[in-house]
Amino acid sequence: MDIQIRKCEITDAKAIYELNLKEMGYDYPYDKTVEKLLQLLKSGKDKVLVALVDNAVVGYVHANDYDVIYAPHMKNIMGIAVSGCCKKKGIGRALLSAVEDWARKSGAHGIRLVSGSARTDAHEFYRHCGYTGDKQQINFKKILI
């Protein structure tokens, strides 16, 4: 299988919307996905990459800068998704590898990601790729609108 990784383009929005819906369970409206993607593609702190097989988007990763007072500069994976029909074929690993290359080139100390507690298959995948988990968290949010 020939996997290509490239920078995301706005024309990839529909595929990303579908990956978010089908693979991650995020029912975020398509028009809002396009707006958000436009913002991220212009940002100097975000990187969105897509994986293509036979010129079709079958996965993506969104990463950004992660800077806090108590740790060195890192990259933060905000989301990664691979189409169900293409899992276990090296696509997720290729996407992570591309983010790792970006992190190395930018002098980042490492990469972090947060994965939902129910995504046990994803946790095993991350461990296979050399990621370790050392704590559990509860994410809080407050809706303001």
N, C-alpha and C positions, 0 to 999 in steps of 0.2 A: 504494500500500500504506500503510495507516494503522498506524504503529508507536507504541505507547505504552510509556513507561518509567516504572516505579514501584518503590518499595521492595519488596524481597523479603519474602514471608510464608512461614511454615512450611509452608503448603499447597503451596508451590512446590517442595518438596524432591524429589518424584518426578521432576519435569521437570529439575531441576538434576542429579540423579543420572544421568538418561539422557543429558543433554548431556555430562557428564563422561565417561561410558562410551563413547558413540558418537562424539563429536567430538574428545575429547581423549585417549581411550585409558586413562583412569584407572578401574580396576576396584575402586573403593572400595565396601565394602558399603553398601546402602541404609540400614540402621539406624544405621550410623556417620555417614553423610551427614546424617541427621536430627539426631543428637546434635551434630555439629559446627556445623550450620546454626543450631541453637538457641543455641549459645554465641556465634556471630558476630553474630546478630541482637540480642543483649543487650549486646554490646560497644560502648563509646563510640568505639572507634578503628577499627572496621570498617564498611564500607558494602557491602551486597549489593543490586544492582539487577537487575531482570528486564525483558526486552523482550517485549511481547505483540503478537501479530497475531491478530485475530479471537478475542480473549480467551484465546489459548493461549500459554504461555511458549515462546518460540523462541530465547531467548538470555539470558545473564546476564553480569554482571561483578562481581567481588569486588575491592575496593580497601581499603587501610588506610593508617594513618599510617606514614611512613617518617622516622625520626629517627636520625641518626648524629652522632658528634662532629665529623666532617670535612665536613659539608655542611648547607645550610639545610633547613628542614622541607619535606618533599615528601609526595606520596601515592604509594603503591606498588600497582600492579595485580597482584594475586595470581593472577587467573584471569579469562579471558574466553572465552566459547564461544557460537557461533551454530549453530543447526541447519543441517545440510547443505542442506536444501531451501530455506533462506531466505538463503543467502549471496549477497553482491553485490547486496543490496537496501537497504543503508543501515542495517541493524540494528546491526552492529558499530560503525559510526561514531556512531550515536545513543547507544550505551552508553558509548563513550569520551567523547563530548561531555558526558554527564551526570556522569561522574567529573571531567572538567575543570571543570565548573561548581562542583561540590563543592569542588575544590581551590582555585579562585579565591576562593570565599566564605569559606573557612577560612584564607586568607592563605598557602597553600602556594606555594613557589617554583616547583614544577614537578611532573611526574609521571614515574615510572620504571616500567619493566616488564622482565621477563626472558622471553625466548622461546627455546624449544629450537632447537638448530641445524638440525634437520631440517624445521622449520616454515617453509619458504621462502615459501610463499604468505602466511602471516601476517606475515612480515617486510616483504613488499612492501606489504601493507595498512597496517601501522604507518607505513611511510615516506610513503605517500599521505596519511596523517592528520597528518603533520608531526612524527613521532617520528624521532629520529636514533639510530644505533647507533655507539658510539665504542670499544667494546672487546669482546673475547670472554672468556668465563669458563668455568671448569670448576667444576661444583657438586659438592661433596663432602657425604656424609652418613654417619652412623654409627648403625646401628639399636641401640637399647639394650634392647629387649625380645625 
